[in-house]
């Protein structure tokens, strides 16, 4: 028998044994009180709604006029409509878009000097525009936005009826598609012109100077929502920056920290095995690498993911220098040991660690890496009260890239597979035993 949760799936294997797959991002949403598996793929609609994604809490439709309507909760009517973008190059003009084609969770419009992609990630939706040269990037882009049953406050969307936060616009960034590690924050605002609200990105040309294939990436995400886990990058090359919503778990030789929520596994269950799965997403020139995995120590248990993508950490967000930054480039709470969680026995447990896995930077995108984790230590991660503070991943050299919880292709996000035996009570002994 199999069961499904918002962030996990579990198979009963017999004799009290279970196989529990814990995902780093939501795989299901509640409808009528029951979990329903997310399907991110666009499907064909009708003449009025040609492309539709409804099998997710974040429902999305594209109407015949090119507008995108996002529903934070598929069971409710509140929505935000995003219209055809405009660019400013000596005056505002509508962006010309070729017809969109669809494949899985991607809509794509290929034009003479730029490609526009709309991707549905289950719990987020992003619209990316990739240009063939920095010289093609306009100084400003603006997206008309209309709200129905929602209010907007500095990038936060709330339901008007009860003031509940339902979505958030991630701070927009530009990155180089030819070098995804080159991520730069963008300036933006939410002006009102002639009664119409716009999300406006400004100073784009200066922001993407020197990039080969500049990509502009505004993303709307459910906030809050089901959270299977968290991951981010402490980056020594940008020690005050946060990477909580980066699409990379590891890129180049940067460390990563990641935590799965194992609280739905019964406390007292016997861990038979625990396996971490990660996936290549930035293949490059051949270079062998190994990633060592350690359990984060209790002194760093308070770390959060953060909301930035290669930008100054906000107050309370982690970066290389701080478990919690002060929002102005300084430290509010330091890591328990040293910067970048670098001290064994204080920042992380070990050595020895939880395990390790190896690969090559030339491995094809989508290559799966399997890491057997220490089962005895993993057993302490189960139940609502546990000693799970996450894992520190330390690469030996340049990895290329591994997909994070925010990667658009769900199959390339990290996951954890735990096989365990449930505790049973014999009615005589006042305690648990495995049978």
N, C-alpha and C positions, 0 to 999 in steps of 0.2 A: 504494500500500500504506500502511496506517495502523498505527501501533504505540501502545501504551498503557503508561504508567508510573504509579506511585502518585500523582504530582502533575502529570503532563503527558500530552499526547497530541500525536502527530506524524504529519503526512501527507507522503508522498513525492510531489513534484509533477513529477518527471522532470528529466533533465539535471543531476542532482546538487543540485537545489533542494528545500528542505523548508519546511513550515509548522509551526512548533512553538508550541503553546499551553501556556503555563506558568500554572498556577493557584496561587492564594495559599493554598489549603487542599486537603487530599487529595481526589482524585476516584476513587481506586481502592484496593483492599486486596489483599494477597497471599493466595491460597488455593491450596494445593498447589504453591506456588512460582511461580504465575502471577498477574499482576494481573487483578482482576475489578472492573468498574466499580461504584461505589457507587450504589445506588438507595435514596433516603431515604424514599420514599413508604410509608405504612402500607398494608398489604394485608389483605383479609379472611381470617381464619383459620377456626377452628371454634368449637364451643360452649365448649371449655376455654380456647382462646387466640384471642379474638375479633379482636385487632389485632396485626399482626406486622410488624417490620422486620428482615430477615435479610440483605439484600444490602448489607452494610457490615461493616467489621471490628467496630464496636460494634453488636452485635445487640440487639434490644429486643423484648420480648413483653409483652402485657397479658393477664393471665388473667381468668377469669370472676369473681374476687373483687375486682377493682379493683387488684390488685398489679401493679407494673411490674418485670420482671426484666431487668437489663442485663448483657450478657455482654461484657466488655472485648475478647475475642477470639472471634469466631463459631466458630472451629475448636476451642475448648476449652470445658470445662464450668463453670469458675469464673464466678460471677455475684453480683450484689448485688440484692436484692429490696427495693423501696420500696413501703410500704403506704399505705393511705388516711390523709391527714393528720388531726391533731387540733388544736383551738384552745383557748386558755385565756382564758376571760372569766368569772371567778368560779368556775372549775372546768373541768377538761378534758372536752371533748365532741368526738365525731367530726364532721368537716366533711361537710355534706350536699352530694352531687354529683348533678346531673342526668346522664342517660346521655350518654356521649361520642359525638360525631359525628366523622367523619374526612374530611380533604381533603388530598391530597398528603402532606406530611410533618407535618401538624398534626392533633392530636386536641383537641377543644374541648368543654367542659362549661359551658353558659350557665345561671346561677342567678339568683335574684332580685336580689342586690346585688353579685355578683362573677362573673367568668368565669375558668375554669381552662383553660390551654393546656399541652399537652405537645408539644414539638417535637423532632424528630430531625434533627440537623445533619450527619450522616455521621460526624463525629468527636466530637460532643458531644450531650448530651440535656438539655433544660431543662424545668422545670415552672414556669410563671408563673401567678400569681394576681393579677388586676386587679380592684380594688374601685371602686365608683362614688363613694366618698367616704372621706376619711381616718377619719371616725367609724366606718366599718364594719370597719376593720382591727383585729384582736385584738392584745393585747399580746404573745402568744406563739403560734407555730405549731410543731408537731412532726411529723416523718415517721418512722414505724417503719422500721427498716432491719435486714435479715438478710443475713449474708454466707455464701457457700458457696465454700470454697477460697481465701478472701481475708482479709486482716487490714487493720485501719483504724488509721492513725496520723496524728492531727491533720489529717484531710482527705485524706490520701494512702492509696490502696488498693494493696496489694502482694499478689502471689501467695504463698500460704503455702508452697507447695512449694519455691520458689527465691528468695523475697524480692524479686522483680523488681517495680518500680513499673509498674502497668498503667492506673491511672486517678487522677484528682484531682478533688476538689470545689473549684470556684472559690470564692473568698471571696464569700458571697452579698451581694446588693445589693437596694435598692429604687430604683425610678425612677418618674418621673411620665409616664404614657403620653400625657398632653396636652403634655408638655414633656420629651422624652427626654434632653435635656442635663442635666436635674436628676437626678443619680445619687448615691445615698448608701449608704455601707457599713452592713452590719447586724452585730449581735453574734450569735454562735452558738456552740454547743458540741455534744458528742456523749455525752449522759448515758446511764446504764444504769438502767432501772427494772424491777424484778421479772424480771430476766433478759433484758429486751428493750432493744436499743439504739435510740436516736432521734437524728435530726438536729434540733436544736431552735434556732429563731430567736427571739431575745428582744428586748424593748424596741422592738417594731415600731411601736406607736402614736406614740411620741415621734419615731422616725426618720422617719416619713412626714408629720409635721405640716406643713400648708400646701400639700401636694400636691393636685392636682385629681383625678387618676385614679391613685392609688398602685398600683404593681405590684411584687410580691415575686418575686425571680428566683433560685432555687437551680439550679445547673447542674453536672452531672457531665461531665467531658471526658477523653478518652484522653490519658494523659501517662506516658511520652513517646509519640510516634506519628510517622507520616510528616509531615514539615514542609515544605510547599512554599515558605514564606516567613514574613514577620513584618511587623506593622504596629502602630503606637501613636501617641498624640497628646501632644506637648509643649504643655501648657496653661498659658498665662501667668496665667490667673485662679485656678489652683490649682497653683502652681509646684512643690509637693512631692509631687503626686499622680501615680500611674501609671495608664495607660489601656490596658494591653496586651491585655485581653480585652473592650474596648468593642465594641459592635456597629456603631459609627460609625467610619469612616476619617477623615472630616472632618465636623464639625458646627459650626454658626455660622461664626465666622471663625478657628477654631483651625487651626494647622498640622497636618500629618501627616507621619510618616516611614514608609516602606514598602520592603521588599526582597523580590524574587523570587529563587528559587534557579535560576540558569541553568547550573549546572555540568554538566547532562546534555547540553548542546549541545557538539559537539566543539570542542576548542581549535583555533584556526586557521581555523575556519569564517568565511566572509565574510558579514557582516551586511548583508542587502539592505534590511531595514526592521525596526523595532521599534515596536510600538504598545501603549499602555496603555489599558485599558478600565475605567471606573468607572461606578457606577450610583446614581441618586437613590433615597433611601429615606425622606426627611423633607421632603416638599413643603410650601411655605408661601406667604406673601404675595409678590407679584411683586417681584423685585430681580435685575438682571443681575449676573453675577459672572464672574471669570476666575481660574483656578488656574495658577500658574507652577510648573514642575517642574524641580528641580535634582538633580544627582548629588551625593550626600553625599561629603565629602572623606575622605581616608585617615585623618586624625587622629581621626575618629569611628567607625572601622570596628568597634569592639568593642561597639556598642550591641546590646542584646537587646530582646525584646518586653515582657517583664514579665507578671505574673499578676493585676494589679489592674484594677478597673473603677471608676475615680474614687475611689481610696483611697490613703492614704499609701504611697509606693513602698517596697518591701522592699529590703533590702541588695542592691546590684548592679543594681537595676532603674532604668530611665531616667525622668526627669520633666523639666519645664521647666528646673529649676536644674542638673540633673546628668545626665551620661551614665550614671553609676552612683551612686545614692543610698546613704547609709549606713544606711538603715532607720529613722532617728529624726528625719527632717526635714532632715538635713544632706547634705553632698556628700562622697562617697568619691572619685569621679573626675569632674572638670568636663568640659563640652563643650570641644572643642579651642579654640574662640574665645570666644564669649559664650553666655549662657543662651538656650535655645530655638533653638540652631543658627543664630544670627542674623548671623554674620560671613561675608561673601562671601570666597572664596579660602582660608578656614581651616576653617569648618564645612561649607561646600558649595562645589562648583566653579561658577565663573561669577560674574556674568553674562558672556555669554549662558548660558542654561540648556539643559536637555534638550528643552524644548518647553512648550506651554501648551494649555489647553482652556477653553471657556466654556460657560455655561448660564444658567438663570434659576431662582431659588428656587421659582417657581411651576410648574416642569416636573413632569409627573406622575411618581409613584413608579414606578421601573423604567426611567426614561429613561436611555439609554446615552450616555456621554460618551467621545469618542475623542481620544486625544492621540498624535500622531506624535512619537517620541523620536529623538534624535540617533543615527543608525545607526553612525557612526564611533566614538563613545564607547561605544556598547552592545557593540561587538565585543570590548572588553576584559573583558566580563562572562562570557565563555564558558569552559568547562573547569573542572577541579577547582581549579586555581590561577588566580585572576583578580583584577580590580580592581573588583569589584562590592561597594559598601558601602551600597547602598540609594539611595532617592530622597527628597528633601524636597519636600513639596507645600505651597505658600503661597497661600491664597485672598486675593483682593483685598477681599472684603467677606463678608457673611453668606451662606453657601452654602445652608444648610438641613441636608442630611445626605447623605453618601455611604456605602454599605455597606462594612463591613470584612471581614476574613477570618473573623470570628466571627458574621457575620449569618446568621440561620437559613435564609433563602432563598438557596440556593447560586448561583442565576443572577444575583444582585445582589452577589456578591463580586468584588473586583478580579481582573483577569487580564492577562496580557501575551502578545502574539502576535508571534513573531519569524519572519521569513522569512530563510533563510540558504542559502548554497551551500557544500557540504561541501568540505574540502580533499582533493585527490587527489595521489597520488605517481606520477610518470611512469617511475620505475625508472632514470632517467638522472641527472636533477638530484637532488641530495641535499637535498631540501626539498619544500615543498608548493606546489602551484599550483592555480588554479581552472580547470576545463575545462568 
